[in-house]
Amino acid sequence: NGVWEAGPDGTTPVLLKPDYFSKNPRSGAHVDFLNDYAIPFWRCASAAIREHMPDAIIFAEPVLDMTQPSLSEQPVLDAEMVGEGYVWAKHWYDGVTLISKSFSKLVGLDTVRMRPAIGRRMIERTHGGAIA
């Protein structure tokens, strides 16, 4: 597809088309990931599941973009598109706790602003803001 090729050493990839995935290959228009890919995927996945389990309860997660949290909001999916029993399962994880496997009351990370959060109050505020 001409997106990349092996570099001179034969193993290191060299990117030839850095914006390849940002444009729709058919129209050339800028990709809106939620509407161009995520929603069609949820529709197809729902149809495939319901073919075998018509009464299934299906949990779907948003596409998370911590640099633009509004992009991870719930899309408009009605019962006609995905059927009844579709659960929008938006959730959030504290990255520092995931990595360290231990919660710290002293140090955290504001994942929206990508800045450290120092102290219990600041950690509570940043965590609350991330899930609001």
Helices and strands as residue ranges (DSSP letters): E 4-6, E 13-15, G 20-22, H 33-33, I 34-38, H 39-52, E 58-60, G 69-72, H 79-82, E 86-88, H 95-100, E 107-110, E 115-118, H 120-131
